[in-house]
């Protein structure tokens, strides 16, 4: 396999990737803050808060991706 092969990315694929990346980052940041607020009295967000938030955000991202597959009629086999 040629390691230096170039690929073209379709515009809608690039757009979807950018949306998913932004949604994941926003979900992690907001959920980490929410977890930190409920977890302690300090105004500190820890790595553990971000890890917990990332797990939550992954589930939301998977749902968002699946919903977008349903809406464009390109569901993939499991």
N, C-alpha and C positions, 0 to 999 in steps of 0.2 A: 504494500500500500504506500502510495506517495505521501510522505509527511508534509510536503510543501504544496499540496494541492490547495487551490483557493476555492471558496464556496461563495455563492451568492445567496443572500438571505432575502426572502420575500418581504416586502414592506409591511404586510399585515402581521407576519411572524415577528418582525422586529418590534412593531408597535405593541403586540401582546406581551412580549418579553419585558419591555420597558414598563408596561402597566403592572405586570406581576411583581417585578422587582420593587417598584415603588410601593405597591400595596403591602408587600411583605415587610419592608422597612418601616412603613407607617404603623402597621399592626404590632410589630415588635416594640417599637418605641412607646406607643400608647399603652400597650398591655404591661410592659415593664414598669412604667410609671404607676399604673393602677395597682399592680402587685406590691410595689414598694410602699405605696400609701397605706395599703391594708395590712402590710406585714410588720411595720414598725412605726415608731414616732419620729424617726429621723427623716431628713430630706435626702436620703442616700439611695441611689439605685445601684445594685450590685450586679456582678457577673451572673450570679445565680438567678436574679430577677430576669435578666436578659435571656438566660437559658430557658426558664419557664415560659417566658413570653414567646420565644422562638418556637417552642413546641406547639403552643396555641396558634401562632401565626401560620405554621406549616399546615395545620388542619384547615384553616381558613383559606390558605392559598390553594390547597388541593381541591377544595370545594369550588373556588373561583375558576380554576382551570377546567374542572369537570363541567361547570355551568357554561363556560364559553364553548366547550366541545359540543354540548347539547344545542346551543343556539346556532352554531354554524353547520350542524349536521355532519360533523367529522369525528364522531366518537370512535375511540380506539378500543380494540379488544383488550381485556385484562390479561 
